């Protein structure tokens, strides 16, 4: 049975142009991309998504980092997707992440660690609902919050989805 999991490519992944590298790792594993959305986190969204860290002294740094630029939010699907994605992502601290993991190979800081992945099936359900609503169609869905991409001359988008 296929599982769905949520992945967020954080602002440093986009800034460092690592989106293709990271997505190709998931594709090579055979995971399906069900939905993708480019967003810019607000402080309110940070407080909701990182509620478990809101009381920590470093939380303002998380907000500063996550609101510093666009993030790409994905839903991936496949057998045991949650566990496989978590294993591919690696430990939060890149110095503790195994070589071959995304953070072990590409991250340079435990604070700016490129990527978030749901830690359990239950968390995945909650996070997917947070970013995509309760339902996802069968085909890949593209979404835009209209703050990161503006259609127009020179844009790849003729209209914002």
C-alpha positions in Angstrom: 0.0 0.0 0.0 1.3 3.4 -0.9 1.8 6.1 1.7 1.8 9.9 1.2 4.3 12.1 2.9 5.1 15.8 2.9 8.4 17.3 2.0 9.4 21.0 2.2 12.5 22.2 0.3 13.4 25.2 2.5 14.7 28.6 1.3 18.3 27.6 1.3 17.6 24.6 -1.1 16.0 27.0 -3.5 18.6 29.7 -3.0 21.5 27.2 -3.6 19.7 25.8 -6.7 19.5 22.2 -5.3 15.8 21.5 -6.1 16.7 19.3 -9.1 19.3 17.4 -7.3 17.0 16.7 -4.3 14.0 15.8 -6.4 16.0 13.5 -8.6 17.0 11.5 -5.5 13.3 10.9 -4.7 12.5 10.0 -8.3 15.4 7.5 -8.5 13.9 5.8 -5.5 10.6 5.5 -7.4 8.5 7.9 -5.4 5.7 9.6 -7.2 5.2 13.4 -7.1 1.5 14.0 -6.4 1.5 17.7 -5.7 3.9 20.7 -5.5 3.3 24.2 -4.3 5.7 27.1 -4.0 5.0 29.3 -1.0 6.6 31.9 1.2 6.2 31.1 4.9 4.6 33.7 7.1 5.3 34.0 10.8 1.8 32.7 11.4 2.4 29.6 9.3 5.8 29.1 11.1 4.0 29.1 14.4 1.5 26.5 13.2 3.9 24.2 11.4 6.7 24.5 14.0 4.3 24.7 17.0 6.4 22.1 18.9 9.4 24.5 18.8 7.5 27.8 19.4 8.7 28.0 23.0 12.4 27.4 22.2 14.8 30.3 22.4 15.9 29.7 18.8 12.4 29.9 17.4 12.8 33.5 16.2 15.8 32.2 14.1 13.5 29.6 12.5 10.9 32.2 11.6 13.6 34.5 10.2 15.0 31.6 8.1 11.7 30.2 6.9 10.3 33.6 5.9 13.6 34.6 4.1 12.5 33.3 0.7 10.2 30.8 -1.1 9.9 27.2 -0.2 8.7 24.3 -2.3 6.2 22.0 -0.6 5.7 18.5 -2.1 3.6 15.5 -1.6 5.4 12.3 -2.4 3.8 8.8 -2.6 5.1 5.3 -2.6 5.4 2.1 -0.6 6.7 3.1 2.9 7.2 6.6 1.6 7.4 8.2 5.1 10.3 6.0 6.3 12.2 6.0 3.0 12.0 9.8 2.7 13.1 10.3 6.3 16.1 7.9 5.7 17.0 9.8 2.6 16.8 13.2 4.3 19.2 12.2 7.1 19.8 13.7 10.6 19.0 17.3 11.3 22.7 18.1 11.9 24.6 17.6 8.6 27.7 16.5 10.7 25.7 13.7 12.1 23.9 12.8 8.9 25.2 9.8 7.0 27.0 10.3 3.7 24.6 9.6 0.9 21.7 11.4 2.6 20.5 14.7 1.4 21.7 16.6 4.5 24.9 14.5 4.8 25.8 15.4 1.2 24.4 18.9 0.7 23.5 20.7 4.0 26.0 23.0 5.7 24.2 23.9 8.9 21.8 22.3 11.3 19.7 25.6 11.3 19.7 25.9 7.5 19.3 22.2 6.7 17.6 22.3 3.3 14.6 20.1 3.8 11.8 19.0 6.1 10.0 15.6 5.9 7.1 14.3 7.8 8.3 12.1 10.7 5.3 9.7 10.8 2.2 8.8 8.8 0.0 10.7 11.2 2.2 13.8 10.9 2.1 13.5 7.1 -1.7 13.5 7.1 -1.8 16.6 9.2 0.9 18.4 7.2 -0.6 17.5 3.8 -3.9 18.9 5.0 -2.2 22.1 6.3 -0.6 22.8 2.9 -2.9 21.2 0.4 -6.3 20.8 2.1 -7.9 17.5 2.8 -7.9 16.0 -0.7 -5.4 15.5 -3.5 -6.4 14.3 -6.9 -4.8 11.4 -8.6 -2.7 13.4 -11.0 0.1 15.8 -10.1 -1.3 19.1 -8.9 0.4 22.4 -9.2 -0.4 25.3 -6.9 0.8 28.8 -6.4 0.1 31.2 -3.5 0.6 34.1 -6.0 3.3 35.6 -3.8 6.3 33.8 -5.4 5.4 33.7 -9.1 3.8 36.4 -11.0 2.6 35.6 -14.5 3.6 38.0 -17.2 6.1 38.7 -19.8 9.2 36.5 -19.4 7.4 34.1 -17.0 6.9 30.4 -17.7 3.4 30.8 -16.4 0.7 32.4 -18.6 -1.7 32.3 -15.6 -1.2 31.4 -12.0 -2.7 27.9 -11.3 
